[in-house]
């Protein structure tokens, strides 16, 4: 399983792992019934504490995204899977934006700030209405650029 955790990013490793697993399930890379790596295997692969992996798996199980079995491991839950056509189109656009931004040597922070400003502008006619746009608020609290 190809995952990457950026320890410099302000999002916790648990949140990054959960997001990547949800995306892999939504886009069909991981299908219902697919076994996830054991906590120890994934912790070793990602260089994380096993408790971090276990916490991510527990939170995903609470959301109904995965099922945990005492001796059968953690599996993608039945009934979860492919994103809608609209979600898939949005994902493709996001991937295209990321490729373009990397080609321009822009950081993830640059892209998130731009998206946040454009989102706020398109809905309110002005930039950065605090309290209304979670990405904007997040970036205001964590002035972070990721290379």
N, C-alpha and C positions, 0 to 999 in steps of 0.2 A: 504494500500500500504506500503510495507516494504522497507524503504529507510533509509540510514544512512549518516549523514554529519559529517566529521571529521574536527572540527574547528582548529586543530593543523596543518593540512596538508596545504602546500603552495597554493594549488589550491583553488580558491574562492568557496564559498558555491554554488553560481550560476552555476559554471562550473561542480562541483560534481553532482548537481541535474540534470543538462542537460545530463551528461554522463550516469547516472543511468536510466533516463527515456528513452534515446535512446537505451540502452541495453535491457531494459524491452520490448520495442517495437520490436527490432530486434529479440529477442529470443521468441517472441510470448506471453509473460506474459501479455502484453497490446496489444490488437488488434484494428484494424481500427474501429472507432466509439466509443471506450471505453471512458467513461467520467473520467477525472482526478479529484482529489479532488479540492475543491475550494482553492483559494489562502489562505484564513484564516484557513481552516482546515489543510492544509499541513504546513503552518507556525507554527501553534500550535503543530502539531505532531512532527515537527523537531526542534522546539525551535528557529526558525529563524524569521527575520523581514518579514512581508508580501511583502514588496517591493522586497526582494530577490527572492521570489517565483514568483512574477509577472514578474520580469525581465527575469527569466529563461523561463517562459511560452511564453513571447513575442519573445525571441530569437529563441525558437523552432518553433514558428508560422512563423517567418521570414524565417526559413529554410524549411518550409513546412512539418514539422514533426507532428505538432498539428494544430488544427483549434480553433480559439477563437470566441465565440458567445456572444453577449452582455448579453443575459439572459439565454443562454443555456450552459454556462460554457465552459471549455476547453476539447477538445476531440482529440483522436488520429486521424490523418488525414487519409482519404481513400488512398489506394495505397501504404502505408508504411507498412512494416511488416517483415516477416521472413527473416532472414539472409540466405545467400547462404550456401550450404553444406560446403564449404571451411571455411566460417566465423564461422559456428557452430563448426566445428572441431577445429579451432583455439581457440574459446572460451572454449571448453572443455579442451584443453591443458593448457590454462591459469588458469582455475579453479583447475586443477590437480597440477600445479606448486604452486599456492597459498596454497593449502592444505599441500603440502610437506614442503614449506617454513615455514608455521606456526608450523608444527610439529617439525621443527628444531629451533624454536624460532627466526626466522629471521624477520626483518622488511620489510615493503614495500620498503623502501629506499634501503635496501640491494638487493632486487630482481631487482628493476629498474636499479641500478648501474650495476649489473651483466648482465642483458639483454642488456643494452646500450653498455657495453664493448664488449660483444659477437657479437652484431650486427655490431659494428664498425670494429671489428677484421675480421669478416667473409667477409666484403665487401672491406676492404682496406688493410688487412694484417697487420694493426697496430691499436692500441687503440686510441680512442678519437680524431678524426679529428674534431676540433671545427667548428661550423657553418654548419655542414652537418647533424648532428644527433640531432634533437630537444630534445629528452629525455636526452641525454648526456649534452647538454647545460643547460637544465632546472636544472638538478641535480648539475651541477657545480655552478650555481647561488644560489641554495637553498640546501645547505648541510643539509638535513633533514632526520631523521630516524623516522619512525612511528612504534610504538610498536605493 
